[in-house]
Amino acid sequence: MSWWMKPALAGAALALFTAGAVFALPDGSALAFLAILLAVIAGVYIGIGLMVSDRFLVTLETVVGVFFGFLALTGLLLSPAILALGYFLHGLWDLAHHPRYLRSPGPWWYKPLCLTYDWLVAALIIIRFQF
């Protein structure tokens, strides 16, 4: 089994739990839940960035975290499509944290777990809100 397979499976399992909640909630509550999750997930990288004394990395993580918070709020207020885009883009942000690109600290398993989760939740939003 590849090094990333176990964390990816854990991300898929978490996405299934999220799907259960999203399909059980009414539309507005499901959107609010998804928006809060996106903002919290984005905040994790801010916390990881604060683990080092690299001012550029902390600034970058904070700016990007605020951007995802903006997408979460905009998605909640305007369209589930914006939330789906936010989760998809956050998956790309996970890829950017590959050691070849951004050398941020954090557990090795977090990136494949989060990437899998983000992209499955983006698909979940498309399915749930049928756009």
PAZAPA-4460 file (N, C-alpha, C; in steps of 0.05 Angstrom, whole numbers, plus 32768, in hexadecimal, padded with zeros to 4 digits):
% residues 131
    n_x    n_y    n_z   ca_x   ca_y   ca_z    c_x    c_y    c_z   seq   type   mol
   8011   7FE8   8000   8000   8000   8000   8012   8019   8000     1      M     A
   800C   802C   7FEF   801B   8045   7FED   801A   8054   8007     2      S     A
   802E   8065   800B   8030   8075   8024   8018   8087   8028     3      W     A
   800C   808F   8012   7FF5   80A2   8015   7FDA   8094   8016     4      W     A
   7FD9   807A   8011   7FBF   806C   800F   7FB0   806C   802A     5      M     A
   7FBD   8066   8040   7FAF   8066   805A   7FA4   8081   8061     6      K     A
   7FB3   8097   805F   7FA7   80B1   8064   7F91   80B8   8051     7      P     A
   7F93   80B0   8037   7F7E   80B5   8024   7F65   80A6   802B     8      A     A
   7F68   808E   8034   7F50   807E   803D   7F43   808B   8056     9      L     A
   7F54   8096   8068   7F49   80A4   807F   7F3A   80BD   8076    10      A     A
   7F45   80CB   8062   7F37   80E3   8058   7F1C   80DB   804B    11      G     A
   7F1C   80C4   803D   7F03   80BB   8031   7EEE   80B4   8047    12      A     A
   7EF7   80A7   805C   7EE5   80A0   8072   7EDA   80B9   807F    13      A     A
   7EEB   80CD   8083   7EE1   80E7   808E   7ECD   80F4   807C    14      L     A
   7ED2   80F2   8062   7EBF   80FD   804E   7EA4   80EF   8050    15      A     A
   7EA5   80D5   8055   7E8B   80C6   8058   7E7C   80D0   8070    16      L     A
   7E8A   80D5   8086   7E7C   80E0   809E   7E71   80FB   8098    17      F     A
   7E80   810B   8089   7E76   8126   8081   7E5D   8123   806F    18      T     A
   7E5E   8110   805D   7E47   810B   804B   7E2E   8104   805B    19      A     A
   7E32   80F3   806F   7E1B   80EC   8080   7E0E   8104   808D    20      G     A
   7E1F   8116   8097   7E14   812F   80A4   7E07   8141   808F    21      A     A
   7E14   8144   8078   7E0B   8157   8063   7DF0   814D   8058    22      V     A
   7DEC   8133   8055   7DD3   8129   804A   7DBD   8128   805F    23      F     A
   7DC5   8128   8078   7DB1   8128   808E   7DA6   8144   8094    24      A     A
   7DB5   8158   808E   7DAE   8173   8095   7D9E   8181   807F    25      L     A
   7D8D   8194   8087   7D7F   81A4   8072   7D94   81B5   8063    26      P     A
   7D8C   81BF   804C   7D9F   81CD   803A   7DAF   81E2   8048    27      D     A
   7DA2   81F5   8055   7DB0   820B   8062   7DC4   8202   8077    28      G     A
   7DBC   81EF   8087   7DCD   81E4   809C   7DE5   81D5   8090    29      S     A
   7DE0   81C6   807B   7DF5   81B7   806E   7E0A   81CB   8062    30      A     A
   7E00   81E0   8056   7E12   81F4   804B   7E23   8202   8061    31      L     A
   7E16   8208   8077   7E24   8215   808D   7E39   8202   8098    32      A     A
   7E32   81E8   809B   7E45   81D4   80A5   7E5D   81D2   8093    33      F     A
   7E58   81D1   8079   7E6E   81CF   8065   7E7F   81E8   8065    34      L     A
   7E73   81FF   8068   7E82   8218   8068   7E94   821A   8081    35      A     A
   7E8A   8212   8098   7E9A   8212   80B0   7EB1   81FE   80AE    36      I     A
   7EAC   81E7   80A3   7EC1   81D3   809F   7ED7   81DE   808D    37      L     A
   7ED0   81EB   8077   7EE4   81F6   8065   7EF5   820B   8073    38      L     A
   7EE9   821C   8083   7EF8   8230   8091   7F0B   8224   80A6    39      A     A
   7F01   820F   80B4   7F11   8202   80C8   7F29   81F3   80BB    40      V     A
   7F23   81E5   80A5   7F38   81D7   8097   7F4E   81EA   808E    41      I     A
   7F46   8201   8083   7F59   8215   807A   7F6A   821F   8092    42      A     A
   7F5E   8221   80A9   7F6C   822A   80C1   7F81   8217   80CA    43      G     A
   7F7F   81FE   80C4   7F93   81EA   80CC   7FAE   81F1   80C0    44      V     A
   7FAF   81F9   80A7   7FC9   8200   809B   7FD4   821A   80A7    45      Y     A
   7FC3   822C   80B1   7FCD   8243   80BF   7FDC   823A   80D8    46      I     A
   7FCF   8227   80E6   7FDC   821C   80FE   7FF6   820E   80F8    47      G     A
   7FF7   81FF   80E3   800F   81F1   80DB   8025   8206   80D4    48      I     A
   801D   821B   80C6   8030   8230   80BF   803C   823E   80D8    49      G     A
   802C   8240   80ED   8035   824D   8105   8049   823B   8115    50      L     A
   804D   8222   810C   805F   8210   811A   807C   8217   8113    51      M     A
   8081   8227   80FF   809C   822F   80F7   80A0   824D   80FA    52      V     A
   80B8   8255   80F9   80BD   8272   80FB   80C3   827E   80E0    53      S     A
   80B5   8275   80CC   80B8   827F   80B0   80A2   8292   80AB    54      D     A
   80A8   82AC   80AB   8094   82C1   80A8   8085   82BF   808E    55      R     A
   8093   82B8   8078   8086   82B5   805E   8071   829F   805F    56      F     A
   8078   8288   806B   8066   8271   806C   804D   8278   807C    57      L     A
   8051   8285   8093   803B   828C   80A5   8029   82A0   8096    58      V     A
   8034   82B4   8088   8025   82C7   807A   8015   82BA   8063    59      T     A
   8023   82A9   8054   8016   829B   803E   7FFF   828A   8048    60      L     A
   8003   827A   805C   7FEE   8269   8067   7FD7   8279   8071    61      E     A
   7FDC   8290   807D   7FC7   82A1   8088   7FB7   82AD   8071    62      T     A
   7FC4   82B8   805D   7FB6   82C4   8046   7FA5   82AF   8038    63      V     A
   7FB0   8298   8034   7FA1   8283   8026   7F8A   8279   8039    64      V     A
   7F8F   8277   8053   7F79   826F   8065   7F62   8283   8065    65      G     A
   7F69   829D   8064   7F54   82B2   8062   7F44   82AF   8048    66      V     A
   7F53   82A9   8032   7F46   82A5   8018   7F31   828E   801A    67      F     A
   7F39   8278   8026   7F26   8262   8029   7F0F   8268   803B    68      F     A
   7F14   8278   8050   7EFF   8282   8061   7EEB   8293   8051    69      G     A
   7EF6   82A4   803F   7EE5   82B4   802D   7ED4   82A2   801B    70      F     A
   7EE1   828D   800F   7ED2   827B   7FFE   7EBC   826D   800E    71      L     A
   7EC2   8266   8027   7EAE   8258   8038   7E96   826B   803D    72      A     A
   7E9B   8283   8044   7E86   8296   8049   7E76   829D   8030    73      L     A
   7E84   82A1   801A   7E77   82A7   8000   7E67   828F   7FF7    74      T     A
   7E71   8277   7FFA   7E62   825F   7FF3   7E49   825C   8003    75      G     A
   7E4B   8262   801D   7E33   8261   802E   7E1E   8275   8025    76      L     A
   7E27   828D   801F   7E14   82A2   8018   7E0A   82A2   7FFC    77      L     A
   7E1B   8299   7FE9   7E13   829B   7FCD   7E0D   8281   7FBE    78      L     A
   7E1F   826D   7FC2   7E1B   8255   7FB2   7E2B   823D   7FBC    79      S     A
   7E1F   8226   7FBD   7E2F   820E   7FC4   7E45   8208   7FB0    80      P     A
   7E43   8212   7F98   7E58   820E   7F84   7E72   821B   7F8D    81      A     A
   7E70   8232   7F9B   7E88   823F   7FA6   7E94   822E   7FBC    82      I     A
   7E84   8221   7FCC   7E8F   820F   7FE1   7E9D   81F8   7FD4    83      L     A
   7E91   81EC   7FBF   7E9E   81D6   7FB1   7EB8   81DF   7FA6    84      A     A
   7EB9   81F6   7F9A   7ED2   8201   7F8F   7EE7   8205   7FA6    85      L     A
   7EDD   820E   7FBC   7EEF   8212   7FD3   7EFC   81F8   7FDC    86      G     A
   7EED   81E3   7FDE   7EF8   81C9   7FE5   7F0B   81BE   7FD0    87      Y     A
   7F04   81C2   7FB7   7F16   81B9   7FA1   7F30   81C8   7FA2    88      F     A
   7F2F   81E3   7FA5   7F47   81F3   7FA6   7F57   81EC   7FBF    89      L     A
   7F4A   81E6   7FD5   7F59   81DE   7FED   7F68   81C4   7FE8    90      H     A
   7F5D   81B2   7FD8   7F6C   819A   7FD1   7F85   81A1   7FC1    91      G     A
   7F83   81B5   7FB0   7F9B   81BE   7FA2   7FAF   81CA   7FB5    92      L     A
   7FA5   81D8   7FC9   7FB7   81E3   7FDE   7FC5   81CD   7FED    93      W     A
   7FB7   81B7   7FF2   7FC3   81A0   7FFE   7FDA   8196   7FED    94      D     A
   7FD6   8195   7FD3   7FEB   818C   7FC1   8003   819F   7FC1    95      L     A
   7FFE   81B9   7FC5   8013   81CC   7FC6   8025   81C8   7FDE    96      A     A
   801C   81B9   7FF2   802B   81B4   800A   803E   819C   8007    97      H     A
   8040   8191   7FEF   8053   817C   7FEA   806F   8188   7FF0    98      H     A
   8081   8178   7FFB   809B   8182   8002   80AB   8190   7FEB    99      P     A
   80A4   818A   7FD3   80B2   8197   7FBC   80AA   81B4   7FBA   100      R     A
   8093   81BC   7FC5   8088   81D7   7FC0   8089   81E7   7FDA   101      Y     A
   8076   81E3   7FEC   8076   81F1   8006   8081   81DE   801B   102      L     A
   8094   81E7   8029   80A1   81D6   803D   8095   81DD   8059   103      R     A
   807B   81DA   805B   806E   81DF   8075   8070   81C6   8086   104      S     A
   8071   81CA   80A0   8072   81B3   80B2   8056   81A6   80B3   105      P     A
   8054   8192   80C3   803B   8184   80C6   803E   8167   80C0   106      G     A
   802C   8157   80CA   802E   813A   80C6   802D   8132   80A9   107      P     A
   803C   811E   80A2   803E   8115   8086   8023   810C   807B   108      W     A
   8012   8101   808C   7FF9   80F5   8084   7FE3   810A   807F   109      W     A
   7FE7   8122   8089   7FD2   8136   8087   7FCB   813E   806B   110      Y     A
   7FDF   8141   805A   7FDA   814B   803F   7FC9   8137   802E   111      K     A
   7FD0   811D   802D   7FBF   810B   801D   7FA4   8107   802A   112      P     A
   7FA2   8108   8044   7F88   8105   8051   7F77   811D   8049   113      L     A
   7F81   8135   804C   7F72   814D   8047   7F6B   8150   8029   114      C     A
   7F7D   8149   8017   7F78   814A   7FFB   7F60   8138   7FF3   115      L     A
   7F61   8120   7FFD   7F4C   810D   7FF7   7F31   8117   8002   116      T     A
   7F32   8120   801B   7F1A   812B   8028   7F0F   8143   8018   117      Y     A
   7F20   8156   8011   7F17   816E   8004   7F0A   8168   7FE9   118      D     A
   7F16   8157   7FD9   7F0B   8152   7FBF   7EF2   8141   7FC0   119      W     A
   7EF0   812F   7FD4   7ED7   811F   7FD7   7EC1   8131   7FE1   120      L     A
   7EC7   8144   7FF3   7EB2   8156   7FFC   7EA9   8169   7FE6   121      V     A
   7EBC   8172   7FD5   7EB4   8182   7FBE   7EA0   8173   7FAC   122      A     A
   7EA5   8159   7FA7   7E93   8148   7F98   7E78   8145   7FA7   123      A     A
   7E7A   8142   7FC1   7E62   813F   7FD1   7E50   8158   7FCF   124      L     A
   7E5C   816F   7FCF   7E4C   8188   7FCD   7E3E   8189   7FB1   125      I     A
   7E4C   8181   7F9C   7E40   8181   7F82   7E29   816D   7F81   126      I     A
   7E2C   8156   7F8D   7E17   8142   7F8D   7DFF   814B   7F9E   127      I     A
   7E05   8155   7FB6   7DF0   815D   7FC9   7DDF   8174   7FBF   128      R     A
   7DED   8188   7FB2   7DDE   81A0   7FAA   7DD9   81A1   7F8C   129      F     A
   7DDF   818B   7F7E   7DD8   8187   7F62   7DDB   819F   7F50   130      Q     A
   7DF4   81A7   7F4D   7DF9   81BD   7F3A   7E0D   81B4   7F25   131      F     A
***
